[in-house]
Each structure stands twice: as C-alpha cells, then as structure tokens.
Amino acid sequence: MTKLSLLALLLIPGAALADGHGGAPVGSAEIDGAAVLVDDAQMTLYTFDNDDGSTSTCYDGCAGSWPPVLAEEGASLPEGFALTERRDGTKQITYNGAPLYLWAGDAEPGDMTGDGVGGVWHVAKP
C-alpha cells in the first residue's frame, strides 16, 4: 500500500476544502503512525518558532518557501483552529494560536520533509 493510499484511509474527517458549504480547509491525518495536521489536499502543515504568538513573522522569501495556510473570513474550521490577520489583510489559519504553513519542499501528501528545518520549523500536531 502506498503512503498516499494509507493516508487516504486514515484521514480523520474534517480535512475538506472550505467551499462555503461547511467543509473545513484543515484537519488531522495519521502519517507513518503519527497524528499530524494537514490541509484540504492532505499536505502536512507546519509551525514556525519565530512567530510571535498568533502573529506570523514569515513574509517575502520566507513565505515563498513556507506558504501560509489561508482561508476566507467565516470559513468552517474544526475545534482548535482559528484565523489571524496577516499584514496584507489575508487571514491565516492557526491551531491553538500558532500560525500554520505548508513547506515548498513537500512534493506529495504524506511528505514531512520540512520538520526540523533550521531548527525552527516543526510538523504541526493535534
């Protein structure tokens, strides 16, 4: 069984595209035996130690490598998730107050290659 098919089998309900009909853009999945946060495409989400509480400090080149996970105001989010405003006015999803990001180095669902990058990036866990 491939990592992707195993991930699809283990995906916890709640990781669906925010479509304005109650779906959530984030959720949890089990990857290689570990519970992690994922986006609607089942890509691993990360947190950044240098963020200031719920305020993102990742912009410009940083955001090119670590795209913030964004949602529209009013998106249906599971418990523990919320929105914080970025300086450009977009809304970034947080989990327990920590802004969430993707990693440009992850190629497919189940990849977790960003964990530990620079000692400040970590897989987000529920």
C-alpha positions as CSV (number, residue, x, y, z in Angstrom):
1,M,0.0,0.0,0.0
2,T,1.4,3.4,-0.9
3,K,1.9,6.2,1.6
4,L,-0.8,8.2,-0.2
5,S,-3.4,5.4,-0.1
6,L,-2.6,4.7,3.5
7,L,-3.0,8.4,4.2
8,A,-6.4,8.5,2.4
9,L,-7.6,5.6,4.5
10,L,-6.5,7.2,7.8
11,L,-7.6,10.8,7.1
12,I,-9.7,12.0,10.0
13,P,-13.0,13.7,8.9
14,G,-12.6,17.5,8.8
15,A,-9.9,17.9,6.2
16,A,-12.0,19.1,3.3
17,L,-11.9,22.1,1.1
18,A,-13.6,25.2,2.5
19,D,-16.3,25.6,-0.1
20,G,-18.8,27.7,1.9
21,H,-20.9,24.6,2.5
22,G,-19.4,23.6,5.8
23,G,-16.2,21.9,4.7
24,A,-13.0,22.6,6.5
25,P,-9.7,23.6,4.8
26,V,-7.7,21.8,7.6
27,G,-7.9,18.7,9.7
28,S,-5.8,15.8,11.0
29,A,-4.3,12.7,9.5
30,E,-2.1,9.8,10.6
31,I,1.1,9.7,8.6
32,D,3.7,7.0,9.4
33,G,2.0,6.3,12.7
34,A,2.0,10.0,13.8
35,A,-1.0,12.3,14.1
36,V,-0.3,15.5,12.1
37,L,-2.3,18.5,10.9
38,V,-3.0,18.6,7.1
39,D,-4.6,20.9,4.6
40,D,-7.5,20.0,2.3
41,A,-5.0,18.4,-0.1
42,Q,-3.7,16.3,2.8
43,M,-0.4,18.1,2.7
44,T,1.5,18.3,6.0
45,L,1.2,21.6,8.0
46,Y,4.0,23.2,10.0
47,T,4.6,25.8,12.7
48,F,7.4,28.4,13.0
49,D,9.2,29.0,16.3
50,N,9.9,32.6,15.3
51,D,6.2,33.6,15.1
52,D,5.0,36.0,17.8
53,G,2.0,34.2,19.3
54,S,-0.7,34.1,16.7
55,T,1.2,36.8,14.6
56,S,3.1,35.5,11.6
57,T,6.6,36.7,11.1
58,C,7.0,34.7,7.8
59,Y,6.8,37.1,4.8
60,D,8.5,37.7,1.4
61,G,11.1,35.0,0.7
62,C,10.1,33.1,3.8
63,A,6.5,32.9,2.7
64,G,7.7,31.7,-0.7
65,S,9.3,28.6,0.9
66,W,6.7,28.3,3.6
67,P,3.3,29.4,2.2
68,P,0.9,30.4,4.9
69,V,-2.3,28.4,5.1
70,L,-5.1,30.9,4.2
71,A,-8.9,30.9,4.4
72,E,-11.7,33.3,3.9
73,E,-13.3,35.0,6.9
74,G,-16.2,32.8,8.0
75,A,-14.6,29.5,6.8
76,S,-15.7,26.5,8.8
77,L,-12.8,25.4,11.0
78,P,-12.6,22.4,13.3
79,E,-12.2,23.0,17.1
80,G,-8.8,24.4,18.0
81,F,-8.4,26.2,14.6
82,A,-8.9,30.0,14.1
83,L,-7.9,32.8,11.8
84,T,-5.4,35.6,12.4
85,E,-4.9,38.6,10.1
86,R,-1.6,38.9,8.2
87,R,-0.2,42.3,7.5
88,D,-1.5,42.2,3.9
89,G,-5.1,41.7,5.2
90,T,-5.4,38.0,4.3
91,K,-6.5,35.5,7.0
92,Q,-4.1,32.8,8.1
93,I,-5.3,29.7,9.8
94,T,-3.9,29.0,13.3
95,Y,-4.0,25.9,15.5
96,N,-4.1,26.6,19.2
97,G,-2.8,30.1,18.4
98,A,0.1,29.0,16.2
99,P,0.0,30.1,12.5
100,L,0.1,27.2,10.0
101,Y,2.3,26.8,6.9
102,L,3.0,24.5,4.1
103,W,6.5,23.6,3.0
104,A,7.5,24.1,-0.6
105,G,9.9,21.0,-0.3
106,D,7.0,18.6,0.3
107,A,6.0,17.1,-3.1
108,E,3.1,14.9,-2.2
109,P,0.7,14.1,0.7
110,G,2.4,12.3,3.5
111,D,5.7,14.1,3.0
112,M,7.1,15.7,6.1
113,T,10.5,17.0,4.8
114,G,10.1,20.4,6.5
115,D,10.2,19.0,10.0
116,G,13.2,20.4,11.8
117,V,14.4,22.8,9.0
118,G,16.6,25.4,10.6
119,G,15.7,24.1,14.0
120,V,12.6,26.3,13.9
121,W,10.1,24.6,11.7
122,H,8.0,21.7,13.1
123,V,5.2,19.4,11.9
124,A,2.0,20.7,13.4
125,K,0.4,18.1,15.6
126,P,-3.1,17.9,17.1
